[in-house]
Amino acid sequence: MYPQIVLFTLVMLWSYVQWCDGTRKADYAYLVISLLFLGCALFLDIAGAWVAGAFVVFSYFHTVHRLGSWSLTLFLRTNALPLVGTCAIFILYLAYALTALSMHPGSGLPAGSSLSPFAIFTNLYHVITAGVIAQLFAPSAGLIISQPRFAAILPLWMFAMATCFVSFAAATYVMMRTQKDLRPYLYALTLILLGVSILPAIGRPSGHAAAFFPVQQVIMAYFWFAVLLAVMLERFLHYQMPRLAAPAIALCMLFLGWQQMFAFYNADNVAQVRDSRQTIERLQTKLVPTLNELALKTGGVAVPELRGSYINPYVFGNDLWQYQASLDFGPGISFVPDRAISGIRQYGLHRSTQT
């Protein structure tokens, strides 16, 4: 569903631009479409929470580029309708998200997550370097280097990531200083990239110095990085190559990067589907009959709302309660937060269901 969120966001931004450029009353239909896809991106998954902020950031810098003024008052006056609509949709989304979280109180930040500024900054750096920039030339390299046998070259990997980060930051700064007409969009894309990267930095921190991130965790940040890189390359190559070659090369690189990311995403997704099916079969044959039998004898069984790592450490995602639709649980079985139950050893369920 992450690619769908990106697609909805693109349609949302395109419709907003069409509304800004329109002069007829019929062009308000573009604003309705923009807000509609904003709601679709938000309610599709909690991972789309960044879309509302991205819309506000993009609309502000687009107004700066269109009207030539950085005035916040002018921005609020000319974008009153989309801002009010965005706030209303986001309030509904918050009510929905808080209701969903209250129904499953065990679903919070994963173990190892931290909200301290230093931890967020460090994880954000890892997301942008190993999770996003490295995907251009070395997909999954972090996973390979995190193996113990490659510990000797880990400092070289960290130095390479630092070099990539400094080079990208310097290129962005130079482009912002020299290309004044692109400056608003470069600001917007950079802020959106940082905002999207904060989500995996907080919710899915890497526990290794090599900082490997599964594709689905960083695909949205990678997309905005690819857009930002394509914009800068197009302007740079415009002065170095013939007029048609520059945008062609930039679009080609963007296409190759997009295809590279989705190729690994699809391969990873297929493997997860296979492992999820095996997990469902194992739960159905080993866990469900035992729980149903206990529920019949005792009149009710409280089952810990275990996280996915307790069930299968090799599959990203699904907690136990999310398998309910695929398992034949009988009456009298209720799920309680796993934090309320002490003494559960991690991976215990995974091991016990294989015996």
Disulfide bonds with the S-S distance in Angstrom:
none
